[in-house]
Amino acid sequence: MEHKTASPAESVEGEKEIRTAGLDARVGRIVRQTLADQVYADLKEILLAGRAAPGERFTLRGLASAIGTSAMPVREAVSRLVAENALEVLPNRAVRVPLMPRARFEELRLIRCSLEGLATVAAVRAASAGEVAEVEHFERLFAAEREKAEPDGAVAMRHNKDLHFALYRAAHLPTLFQMIEALWLQIGPVLNLDFRAGPDRVRQGEAHIRHAAIVAALRIRDPEAARTALVADIWSAGDFILSRGILPD
């Protein structure tokens, strides 16, 4: 049987096809990973800013349809958030924002006071003028929303989250920031029960007082005053949520 040896041109074409196929596969993975990262970032922001309430459910198919993508990147993003205790998969394969038992909420509040208080002290000592201005900016936005005749709780929550995170970033302690972010992924939806309790709560709550105190302490570089105001902010919001009696035992 005659054995035909490929010509140099045919060999080059064959190698080119293999390389192209390999490149297609790699590009496909990159695109999928990029989409998954974007879906993850978007879902994370929804949870951090309290735009989803405890117990809220959705399906992978429904979320993929809403985003306009395939199920694979959504599944990957959701898997990451499940691993971070920010979402949970139910037996019927629906995805749910976890319910927060009262005891767990109280535990997380204690941990937040410690970690976020530490970040606040570090931020007062390390923040640049620009970083101080950023915290001031979000404090003004929150105060302006509160002063409206009908303040929007969702908007107030977003400004609240942005203020806190601008403060914690200014600590320049990335590991600590990641730990705080992980806590907020779990606690963010529960804060939905505070600011979104109604416009009266936004107007009558004490958050604006605590925020103003944090900014004042940041300006004069008083770390203990800033930490005290920050802890009071966390504790006051927690007391209101607990007083509503809607967290499961």
C-alpha atoms as one frame of an Amber mdcrd trajectory, in Angstrom:
protein
   0.000   0.000   0.000   1.414   3.306  -1.044   2.077   5.725   1.790   1.565
   9.325   0.779   3.708  11.883   2.510   2.107  15.265   3.033   3.654  18.097
   1.139   5.185  20.995   3.092   2.228  23.169   2.097  -0.270  20.573   3.325
   1.649  20.210   6.603   1.571  23.948   7.177  -2.171  24.047   6.461  -2.797
  21.162   8.865  -0.791  22.808  11.635  -2.616  26.072  10.977  -5.997  24.351
  11.356  -4.918  22.780  14.642  -3.628  26.091  15.949  -6.786  27.873  14.834
  -9.013  25.298  16.490  -6.988  25.601  19.657  -7.258  29.368  19.528 -11.028
  29.165  19.004 -11.338  26.993  22.074  -9.197  29.321  24.150 -11.076  32.399
  22.985 -14.349  30.660  23.787 -13.177  29.973  27.318 -11.980  33.553  27.723
 -15.305  34.955  26.526 -17.242  32.627  28.830 -15.010  33.512  31.774 -15.344
  37.208  31.006 -19.130  36.897  30.915 -19.118  34.896  34.137 -16.947  37.540
  35.797 -19.335  40.272  34.663 -22.400  38.373  35.844 -20.631  37.706  39.151
 -19.750  41.396  39.550 -23.314  42.477  38.753 -24.886  39.973  41.137 -22.380
  40.867  43.829 -23.230  44.556  43.542 -26.953  43.741  43.847 -26.281  41.826
  47.062 -23.819  44.334  48.535 -26.163  47.254  47.931 -29.139  45.428  49.422
 -31.089  45.413  46.171 -32.209  41.838  46.832 -34.147  40.832  49.933 -33.645
  37.699  52.035 -35.673  34.846  50.591 -35.868  36.320  47.094 -35.646  33.606
  44.430 -34.657  33.328  40.794 -33.760  30.620  38.281 -30.585  30.273  36.264
 -32.622  30.190  33.065 -34.585  33.288  34.024 -31.470  35.193  34.994 -29.670
  34.160  31.815 -32.664  35.301  29.770 -32.788  38.650  31.579 -29.083  39.210
  30.986 -29.207  37.929  27.432 -26.536  35.280  27.778 -26.273  31.510  27.971
 -26.742  29.608  31.196 -23.064  28.655  31.555 -21.627  32.023  32.723 -24.638
  32.513  35.002 -24.097  29.072  36.524 -20.411  29.816  37.107 -21.159  33.193
  38.721 -23.862  31.744  40.947 -21.560  28.878  41.996 -18.986  31.403  43.199
 -21.595  33.269  45.230 -22.947  30.025  46.701 -19.410  29.170  47.833 -19.265
  32.600  49.502 -22.547  31.954  51.379 -24.180  34.824  49.499 -26.666  32.610
  47.604 -28.036  29.112  48.067 -29.417  26.492  45.691 -32.715  24.952  46.720
 -33.730  21.320  46.106 -35.839  22.378  43.103 -32.667  24.013  41.683 -33.995
  27.516  42.165 -31.488  29.975  43.590 -32.355  31.972  46.685 -30.930  34.838
  48.681 -30.483  33.083  52.051 -32.718  33.851  54.986 -30.802  35.300  57.919
 -31.583  33.780  61.335 -31.611  36.282  64.175 -28.647  34.663  65.967 -26.520
  34.758  62.820 -27.405  38.392  62.208 -26.322  39.290  65.734 -23.082  37.352
  65.278 -22.288  39.080  61.985 -23.046  42.454  63.546 -20.394  41.838  66.210
 -17.849  40.773  63.594 -18.675  43.797  61.431 -18.112  46.171  64.330 -14.672
  44.671  64.848 -13.504  44.461  61.241 -15.148  47.616  59.926 -14.076  49.510
  63.028 -10.493  48.420  62.374 -10.733  49.514  58.743 -12.151  52.880  59.799
  -9.266  53.544  62.190  -6.774  52.627  59.465  -8.602  54.806  56.926  -8.475
  57.874  59.171  -4.712  57.436  59.414  -4.021  56.539  55.778  -6.640  58.245
  53.607  -5.471  60.736  51.015  -7.223  64.064  50.532  -8.931  62.617  47.466
 -10.176  59.610  49.415 -11.531  61.833  52.171 -13.332  63.870  49.488 -14.858
  60.668  48.078 -16.318  59.703  51.455 -17.635  63.256  51.846 -19.227  63.024
  48.403 -21.251  59.933  49.268 -22.194  61.402  52.647 -23.661  64.425  50.859
 -25.542  62.209  48.400 -27.043  60.183  51.242 -28.037  63.326  53.146 -29.581
  64.864  50.020 -31.691  61.749  49.396 -32.846  61.700  53.018 -33.984  65.322
  52.811 -36.330  64.686  49.897 -40.070  64.703  50.533 -40.229  61.060  49.418
 -36.737  59.605  49.764 -36.015  56.435  47.798 -34.825  53.699  50.130 -32.979
  51.859  47.357 -31.050  54.998  46.421 -30.255  55.700  50.068 -28.990  52.149
  50.472 -26.684  52.511  47.479 -25.202  55.760  48.802 -24.809  54.156  52.225
 -22.925  51.211  50.747 -20.749  53.478  48.588 -19.842  55.637  51.595 -18.843
  52.656  53.718 -16.806  51.041  50.976 -15.035  54.283  50.058 -14.051  54.535
  53.713 -12.806  50.946  53.913 -10.847  51.187  50.655  -9.047  54.207  52.096
  -7.565  51.936  54.782  -5.288  50.433  52.090  -5.594  46.984  53.675  -6.755
  44.751  50.799  -7.091  41.549  52.826  -9.228  43.309  55.413 -11.311  44.866
  52.633 -11.968  41.429  51.130 -13.106  40.127  54.511 -15.498  43.054  54.920
 -16.835  42.567  51.416 -17.503  38.896  52.187 -19.511  39.941  55.246 -21.519
  42.469  53.242 -22.394  39.840  50.648 -24.267  38.099  53.436 -25.534  41.104
  55.354 -26.378  43.401  52.406 -29.770  41.819  51.657 -30.734  42.088  55.334
 -30.046  45.838  55.234 -32.891  45.834  52.708 -35.096  45.474  55.797 -33.835
  48.815  57.120 -33.696  51.507  54.444 -36.485  49.956  52.386 -38.866  49.848
  55.316 -40.313  53.060  53.879 -39.483  56.731  53.302 -40.208  57.591  56.931
 -37.432  55.264  58.042 -34.945  56.966  55.706 -35.943  60.386  57.044 -36.134
  59.449  60.713 -33.226  57.010  60.986 -29.935  57.987  62.581 -27.642  56.975
  59.709 -27.144  60.558  58.511 -25.991  61.586  61.994 -23.454  58.753  62.143
 -22.244  59.448  58.606 -21.704  63.123  59.390 -19.773  62.161  62.527 -17.573
  59.769  60.541 -16.778  62.468  57.984 -16.053  65.051  60.697 -13.652  62.643
  62.425 -12.031  61.792  59.096 -11.377  65.465  58.390  -9.616  66.085  61.704
  -7.910  62.668  61.676  -9.512  61.392  64.876  -9.533  57.591  64.492 -11.328
  56.792  67.745 -14.174  59.238  67.053 -14.577  57.772  63.575 -14.619  54.220
  64.901 -17.173  55.125  67.573 -19.494  56.702  64.967 -19.082  53.740  62.627
 -19.916  51.191  65.332 -22.913  53.274  66.410 -24.120  53.281  62.793 -23.890
  49.487  62.526 -25.486  48.958  65.940 -28.353  51.393  65.386 -29.307  49.839
  62.040 -29.089  46.384  63.587 -31.348  47.344  66.478 -33.996  48.614  64.064
 -33.894  45.437  61.962 -34.122  43.240  65.063 -36.999  45.343  66.410 -39.104
  44.512  63.353 -39.244  40.872  64.460 -39.056  39.473  60.940 -35.767  37.565
  61.139 -36.374  33.848  61.703 -35.241  32.249  64.981
